[in-house]
Amino acid sequence: IIAYEVAMISFIDDMPITTGSRKIDIIIPSVIVALLSCSPDVSFLSKFSIIGLLALALSFIVIVWQGLVENGLTGFQSTMNLWPRNLTDASSWFGVVVFGYGIVPFILNFHESMKTPKHIGLAMKMGLILVFFGYIIISSGVRMLFSPSHSFDGDVLQALPTNSWLALIVRLLMTFVVAMTAPLIVVPCGEMVEGKLGIGVGEVRKRIAVRVLLCVSCTGLAEYAPGFVHIVSFIGCFCVSIVGFVLPPLFCIQLTYNTRKESMAKMDFISCCDVGALAIGIISTALTSTMTFGEMRRSQQ
């Protein structure tokens, strides 16, 4: 949630029309997120998915057009190296990629809003494949396109001029997409807190209070968070990596132990794979989290 709030702040900061105060600028989109998160059923947000995809497509069309105006096709004729320069850059790349593929918080809401929930596995598989090829084409293509004129240390929107009406439209569209997506994270987080506090489904006021307080807290923390890229890298390396690479093999080991206590003296191939996956997950999470946290602290100095 904090990452989404930081993203909206970064988009709004570069707009030519602001209130002059970051705290006031972030209030309006945060209020929209809080109101949408208080809805008893957020499945209606799925209707905005097509609008969000069109907004993202239009945003990248404008970005590519800007790159062609500035550099033409010169960037594609260069022999630049797109590999990370060091372990810190590789850790940042790892965090952004893991964050981008972190579908775990969304799955339950997607499952509930689908007409045929049994196809959730196929839908996720197809979606991730499309995202995989989209990331490769867009990220590498845009990077090479702007290589003669820009060296990116943050998000791609920094390549757009701040006084252009096209850039303003892109930033507004990106803010809209984030504001429509954030409730899909707020709702499951709020439901977990409600469950821990023993708040029932019928206690509407208490549920609204929890979700609003969650949004307010994250908005306050986002004000003091570093840039969007740094916070996304760290969250991807730490939080999403734990959920995606550490907990699944750990749960598999626990389930195997609970169901086959008497036959656990000798580990089978699957159990060995689970232990190996757990070890790799812990090492990669610890290493990349340490590197990105150090880079995040240096960026604030």
URKA-V839150 format. One record per residue. N is the residue number from 1. PSI is psi in degrees with one decimal (none if undefined). Layout:
n = (N N)
psi = (PSI PSI)
This chain:
n = (1 2 3 4 5 6 7 8 9 10 11 12 13 14 15 16 17 18 19 20 21 22 23 24 25 26 27 28 29 30 31 32 33 34 35 36 37 38 39 40 41 42 43 44 45 46 47 48 49 50 51 52 53 54 55 56 57 58 59 60 61 62 63 64 65 66 67 68 69 70 71 72 73 74 75 76 77 78 79 80 81 82 83 84 85 86 87 88 89 90 91 92 93 94 95 96 97 98 99 100 101 102 103 104 105 106 107 108 109 110 111 112 113 114 115 116 117 118 119 120 121 122 123 124 125 126 127 128 129 130 131 132 133 134 135 136 137 138 139 140 141 142 143 144 145 146 147 148 149 150 151 152 153 154 155 156 157 158 159 160 161 162 163 164 165 166 167 168 169 170 171 172 173 174 175 176 177 178 179 180 181 182 183 184 185 186 187 188 189 190 191 192 193 194 195 196 197 198 199 200 201 202 203 204 205 206 207 208 209 210 211 212 213 214 215 216 217 218 219 220 221 222 223 224 225 226 227 228 229 230 231 232 233 234 235 236 237 238 239 240 241 242 243 244 245 246 247 248 249 250 251 252 253 254 255 256 257 258 259 260 261 262 263 264 265 266 267 268 269 270 271 272 273 274 275 276 277 278 279 280 281 282 283 284 285 286 287 288 289 290 291 292 293 294 295 296 297 298 299 300 301)
psi = (-42.1 -39.3 -41.1 -38.8 -42.2 -37.8 -45.5 -38.2 -43.7 -35.9 -42.2 -33.6 -36.4 4.2 142.5 -20.1 104.0 171.9 -12.2 -7.3 124.6 -35.7 -40.7 -37.9 -36.2 -11.8 -45.4 -53.9 -31.0 -36.9 -40.4 -43.6 -43.9 -42.5 -44.1 -34.5 -21.3 -3.8 139.5 -22.4 115.5 13.3 -22.5 -20.9 -20.4 -24.5 -22.5 -2.7 -41.5 -40.9 -41.1 -42.2 -41.2 -38.3 -43.2 -42.4 -45.2 -38.3 -47.0 -28.0 -43.2 -41.5 -45.3 -41.5 -42.3 -40.3 -39.3 -37.3 -41.1 -44.8 -9.1 -137.8 17.5 -38.8 -32.9 -13.2 -5.2 165.4 45.6 151.7 118.6 0.4 150.0 142.2 -30.6 -176.2 -32.8 -45.1 -38.8 -36.9 -40.2 -42.2 -43.5 -43.8 -41.8 -42.5 -45.4 -40.1 -42.0 -31.0 9.2 77.9 -6.3 -46.2 -19.4 -20.4 -45.5 -42.8 -39.1 -41.1 -41.4 -28.2 -6.0 145.1 -35.3 85.2 -22.9 -14.8 15.2 -38.9 -46.9 -40.4 -43.4 -40.7 -47.6 -40.8 -43.4 -35.5 -44.9 -41.3 -38.7 -52.6 -35.0 -43.4 -43.8 -48.7 -48.1 -49.0 -48.9 -41.1 -46.7 -39.0 -44.1 -35.6 -39.9 2.7 -35.0 -21.1 -15.4 143.2 104.7 124.5 -0.7 -142.4 165.8 -19.2 -15.9 -15.1 -14.0 142.2 140.6 -20.3 14.8 139.5 -28.1 -41.4 -37.5 -43.1 -42.4 -45.8 -36.7 -41.5 -43.0 -39.5 -40.7 -45.5 -45.1 -42.0 -33.0 -23.2 -34.7 -39.7 -26.6 -18.1 -40.0 -42.3 -53.2 -35.4 -43.5 -39.0 -36.4 -43.1 -42.0 -40.2 -40.9 -32.5 -4.3 27.9 123.4 168.9 -33.1 -11.5 75.9 -44.5 -41.7 -37.9 -40.9 -41.2 -41.4 -45.4 -38.9 -43.9 -37.2 -44.3 -42.6 -42.9 -45.6 -35.5 -42.2 -41.4 -34.0 -28.6 -31.9 3.5 155.7 -169.0 163.1 -46.6 -41.3 -43.9 -35.6 -41.7 -45.3 -43.4 -39.9 -44.9 -34.8 -68.1 -54.9 -34.8 -38.9 -46.0 -36.1 -31.4 -19.7 -51.5 -42.1 -51.4 -31.3 -42.6 -37.6 -41.7 -42.1 -43.2 -41.6 -41.3 -41.5 -30.6 -20.4 54.6 -40.5 -17.0 22.4 2.9 -33.8 120.0 137.7 -178.0 -42.5 -41.9 -38.5 -39.0 -40.4 -43.4 -42.2 -43.4 -38.4 -43.3 -44.7 -41.7 -43.7 -44.7 -47.5 -39.7 -46.4 -44.3 -51.3 -35.7 -41.1 -43.7 -45.6 -32.7 -40.1 -41.8 -36.8 -40.8 -39.8 -32.6 -22.7 -9.1 none)
